Amino acid sequence: MQDRHAGRNSPVFTIEGHPEKFINLINYHGALARVMRARKCPCKGGHGSPVMHCKLCRGDGFIYDFQRKLLQTDEDSDVKGQSNYVHPFRVPIIDVLKVERLLPEEQGGIVKYNVDDFDQETITISSPTGKPLPKHYEKMRVSYYFDRFNKVEGERVSVNVAARKLTTTGTLFSGEHRFGNSQNMHGDIVIVDRVYHEDTGFDFSDYTFRRNNIYLSQSDPAPEVNKILVDYYYAPPTRVLPADLDVREEKDKWTTNLASGLTKIGCEPWWELSPGDIITLLPFEFFKDEVIAHSNHVLDKLTEFDVSYVDDIIFDEDGNRYRLNEDFILQDFHDIYWMGNQPNYNKNISVRYGYRPTYVIFQEMPVPNAMENKSFPKTFFVHHYNKTLQKEVEKAPAIRFPGVNL
């Protein structure tokens, strides 16, 4: 900006964002989502291709996990009761970075306080020499990490004895009056502290878990119905905003467009996302018919990443039929696990299943997480997962002409 009045400086404007406005926008209008971070699998190595039968990534090339520590910067936290206790809005607290008081110079200026201690809900501070503790009405600025995971202790899980599968219910999403969860969406188990028998106290030691299921190995005794308890942490679903809006005609209303190509998604400011990470939109479910070759005696992988449902019957090219929960179950995010009768090796099988659209981050463009612009979302360019998979190159049959060498 230029000032035409010579000798007079342009005024200085102090701009402060309102992060809660955008967070409220996401809470009320965002789509429920599963956000997962991607780490390159060691089987990939350098810039090579992943090993299709890798036990870690199952040919995806990435191992996925969940972000636990979320960073809240420059929050206007409250001082309640005694003036050496600060109460942040988001709990439980994992770590504290700074606590400051914000006042004009004539009222004492900015004071950075010492962080003496903190628990899950409260930060205990002390004052530097010669500086007073803050009053409850004074403006504060607090930066800290809070825990995204929720803990459940002693849950009695449902048991599928044949599949040796335990299913939790404490991960069920509750939207209260704003959302009925008709699709039965769950959070994802991220840490299992203990799996044990209620009566005998026997601890199961060999298991894996994904989504809201725990899979026991054959090395431990078979689980008993209504007798297995689990202590665990889970990552609840979050909300994101699909940022691309589409208008088809002038009279049509603006509607969210779930693009299959390049699109954008907006997230809350504390997510640490990078290329390769994935975002799954949970309220949307599409259906697909797919023919794949049965290539593994235990697992077959479907094309879409987040498969939510598999039809009761799978049949092969010889006309044999295989039944859900008798011959196979859906395991992990896109695996069919065979536990009974199964097709012969390399036989084609036909599967009908439902899946939720998953997007892979290709390039991140986050807004800096600072006081001046916290009211804006972090925006990421993403591609639909199915559009990113490596496709086989189909070649036309060679054509030979007399007297011509091709």
N, C-alpha and C positions, 0 to 999 in steps of 0.2 A: 504494500500500500504506500502511496506517495502523498505527502502533505504539502499542499501548495503554499501554506503560510511559512515563509522562511524564518528560521530561528526557533521554530516551535517543534518539539519532538512529538512523534506520534504516540498516542496513549498506549499503555501496556494492558493487554487483556488477559485475565486469568481464566482459562477454560478448564472446567472439570466435568468429566463424563459421569454418567449415571448407570453403572453396570447392572443394577437391579432391574432397570427397565428392560434390558435385553434378556436377562435371565427369566423375568416374568413372562416375556413374550414366548420364550422357548417352553416354559412350563405349561402354558395354556394352549399354545398352538403348534408346538413341535411334535414330531413323530417319535414314538418310542423306538429306541435303537440299541443294538449291541455294538460297542466300539472296542476293537481289538488291535493291539500293537503287533507288528510283524517283525520277526528276527530271521535273518537268512539262515537256512539250515546248513550245517557243516558239509552235508553231502553235495551241496551246490558248488562250493569252492570257487573263488575268484569270480569270473564272469561266465562260468560254465552252466550247463543245464542240470536240473535236479535229477536224482536217481528215482525212477518211477516206483521202485519197491522199497524205498527208504523207510525204516521203521519209525523214524521220528516225524517226518513231514508227509509221508504217504504220497510223495510225488509232487506236492504243492510247491516245494522250494522254500517254504517259510514255516516257522513255528510261531504260533500265536499265543499271546497272553494278555493280561488286563493291567491297566495303569491303576495303581493303588493310591499313591500320594498325589493329591491335587493342590495346586498352588493358588491361594487367594491373596491377591496383592492389594495394598492400600485400602483396606476395608475401614469403614467408619464404625468401629466397634464401640460397644457401650462400656461405661464405667459405672458399676452398681455397688451399693453398700460401701465398704471401705474403699478408699481411693487408690489402694495399691492392687486391686483386683480388676482385670479387664476380661470381658465376656464376649468373645467372638461369636458370630452368627452361625458358622458352620462347624459342626463337631462330628466325631471326636478329633481333637487336635493331635497331630503327630509331631510337628516341629514348629518353632517360632523363629522368624527371621528378624523382626524389628517391631517396636512399639514406640510411637511418637505422638506428641501433642502438637496440634496445629493452631497457632494463634498469631495475630499481627505482632509486629515488633513492640508496639506500644503496650501490648497486653502480656508480654513475656516471651513472644517468639516461639520458634519451633524447639521442642525439647525431646531428645531421644533418651528413653528410659532404659534402665538395666532390666533384663529378663532374668529373674532369680529362679523361677520354677514354673511349671505348668502341669495340669492334668488334662483329662479329656475335654473339659468344658471351660476351664479358667486359667488365665495367665497371671502369675504373680510378678509384680514389678517393684523396683525401687528407684529412687530419684538420684541423679548425679548430685555431687556436692553443690550446695547453694541453690538448687532448683526445687520448687514445690511439686508435690504429687498432683495429678490432674483432678479437676472437679468433675462431677458427673455430667455437667452440662457443656463441658468443653469438647471441641472437635478432636477426635483421635484418628490416627492412621496406623493400621496394624497389618502386617504381612505374615502369613503362616501357611503351613501345610496341614490339610485335614485328610482323614481316612475315608476312602470311598467304599471300602468293604464293610459288610454287615456280618455279625457273628450269630450263630445258632448253636445251642448246646442241648445235647440229649434228645434230639428229635427221633421219634419212632418212624422209620422209613418203611415204605412199601417194598415188598420183596418178590422178585421173579426168580423162583428157585432154578428153573431149567436154564435160564440165561445167566444166572448168578448176577443179577442186576438189582441195585438198590435205587429207588427213586425218592427224592426229597419233595416235600410240600412247602417247607419254610421259605423257599426261594420264590414262591408265587407272587407275582406283581399285584399290588393293591392300589388302585387308583381312586378308591373311595367313591364319592358321588360323581366325580368327573369322568370315570372310566370303569366299565364293568368287567373288562378283561374276558370277553366272550371267547377269545382264542386261546385262553389258558397259557398266557406267556409267563415265563419264569426268568429269574436271574440265573447266573452261571456260577457253579461251585469253583472256587479258586484255590482254597486251602482246605485240606482235610486233616484235622487234629487227631481224631480217634474214631474207629469203627469197632464196636464191641457188642457182645451178646449180653442182653439184660440180666439173665439169671446166672450164667456161669462166669461172666466177666471176661470171657475170652476176647482178645484183641486180634482182629484181622490185620495182617501186616502187608499183604501183597494185593494192591488194587490200583486201578486207574480211574479217572473221572473226567467227564465232559458234560457241559450243560448242567442239568440238574440230576444227572445219573452217576452212580458209582458202580464200577464193574469189578467184581472179585475174581481173582485168579483160581486155577484149579488146585493150587498148592495148599489153600486153606480149606477148612471144612465147609460143607454146603450151608448157606444161610437158612435160618428158620423164620417162617412167617410170623410177624408181630413180635419178634424178639430182638431185632437189631436196632441199636441206637447209634447216632452219629453226631459228633461235634465238628463243625466246619464253618468256614467263611464263604460268603458269596458276593459277587458283584451285581448289584441291581441294574435293571435297564436304565438307560439315560434317555434324554430327548435331544433331537437335532432338527434343523430346519432345512428341508430340500429347497435350495435357493432359486431354482429355475421355475418361473411361472410362465404359463402359456395362454395366449388368447387366440381362439380360432376364428371368431367373427366378432364384429363390434358389439353385438347384442349379448354375446356369451359372457359369463362371469369368469373372473380369474380363478384358475384352479391349479393345484400343485401338479407338476408334470414330472413323472418318474421316468426320466430319459434313459434309454438303453446305451447311448453313447456318452460323450463328454458332458458332464453336468457339474453343478456346484452344491455343496452342503455346508451349512453354517453350524458351528459348535459353540459351546460355552467357553469362556476365555481360559479356563485352567487346563484344557486338554493339550497334551504334548504329542502331537501326531506328526508323522513323516511319511514320505512315499513308501507304498507297500502295505501300510495299515489299512484295515477294512472297517466299513460301517454297514451294518445290516439293519434295514427298516423292518421292524417286527410286526406292525399292524397289517402289512400287505402280504397276501399269500397268492401265488400263482401256481398253476398246475402244468405238468409236463409229462409227455410219453417219451420214453427213451429206450433204445435197444443197445445193450452193451454186451461184450464178450466176457463170459465167466472165466477170469484169468487167475484167480487165487482161491485156494481151498478154504480160506477163512473169510476174507473181506473182498467186496467189490465196491469200487468208488463211483458215485454218480457225478454228473458234470457240474451241477449247481453246487454252491458252497454250503448254504444254510438250508438243508432239507428238513422240513418240519413234519412231514407226513409221508408214509408209504402205503400204497393200496394193500388190501388184505391178501391179494393173490399175485404172485409172479409166475409166469410160465416161460418155458424155453422152446427152442425151435423144434423139439421132438414132441411137443404137446404136453409135457409133464407140468404139473402145477405144484407150487410151493406156497405154504401158508405162513402168514405173520404170526409170531410168537410160538410157532411150532417148529418151523424150518429156518426162520430168519427173524432178525429184529433190525431196527434202525439204530445205529451206534455212531457216536460222535456227531460231526456236522454233515457228513455226506457219505457214510459208509453203510453198506449192507453186511451184517455179520451173520454168517451161516452157522447154525448150531444143530441142525438136523439133516434131513435129506437135502441134497444140492445137485445142481446140474453137473454134467461131465465137463472136463477141462475144455475151454475155448468154445463152448456152446453159447450161442446168442440167447440172451434172456430179455424179456420185455417187462419194463417197470413203469408204473404210473405213480407219480409222487407230487407232493406240494412243496414249494420252496419259498423263501422270503428273499426279496431282492437285496443283493449285497454289492457294495461299491468299493473299489480299490482306489486309494489316494495315489494320484500320479504326480501332482505338483502342489505344494502347499503355498498359500498366500495369507498367512495369519496377520491380523492387525496387531501391532505391538501391544503388549499387556502393560500399559502405563496409565496413569491417572487421566491424562488428557483424552484418551480414546477408548476407555474400557466399555463404553456403551455400545461398541460395535462388535459383531461376531468375528470369530476366526472363520475364514472362508477357505474351503479346500476344493480344488478341482479333482473330480473323481471319474472313473470309468466303471461301467457295470462289470461284475466279476466274470461273467460268461464271455464278454468281449475281450478279456485279457488273456484267456487260456490259449496255449499254443495249439494250433490246428494242424491236422495232417494235410500235406499238399497233395491234391488230387491231380493226376496227370491223365491226359487223354491218350488212348491207345496210339501207338506209332503207326503212321500211314506211309506205305511204300509205293512209289511210282516206278514203273519200268524205266530203266536207264538213268534214274536220278538217285544220287547218294545223299541222304539226309543225315 
